[in-house]
Amino acid sequence: MSSTKRAISGKTRRAVNSPFARDVLAGLSRRPKSLSSMYFYDEKGSRLFQQITELDEYYLTGAEREILQTHCSRLAERLSAGSFRLVELGAGDGRITKVLLRHFVERGLQFEYVPVDICEEAVVGLTDSLRPLAAESKMRVDGMAAEYFEALAALSQREPQPTCVLFLGSNLGNFQPAGARRFLSGVRQTLRPGDRLLIGLDLKKDPEALI
């Protein structure tokens, strides 16, 4: 019996060398058990989620589109002092952000759009869909398939440039309160003075509406 336990323990130690295995081990060791939502978003998971956002019951997409359409001119004014970088965390297919991108292009703004998503297929699809818009404008697109902080760390090594980080879709709700605080603190540490964070949050709702 003891030799079997040692063998299992050895396998466990070797397995947890991967970030995925460490996250699974940590999440399933908690009470209540949990797994990070980022692991839902492989190619199939991302495609399914985009279909969910098209449902009438998923009101966030329509609400966020309306907000950005209403206030895109104000956002452009805040960012139009010179060239800037627009970084979107969890970009998905970028359908909502395209409202902003098209308006910025129409205003003649010069900027780099960096969509970040853990799903490489989603990033490739989004960047490909934006090629025609980028070809006729001062917008440059440079997608990154990475975890949020990996991407922000990589961007911090580039030439300093005024940056606006987008975190839309009420994705902060994927975190527990302590995790949300750590996430926001981490984002703040990567931003420089004068940078901005535009975050989309849902209002409190009746649990029945959410269910």
Disulfide bonds with the S-S distance in Angstrom:
none
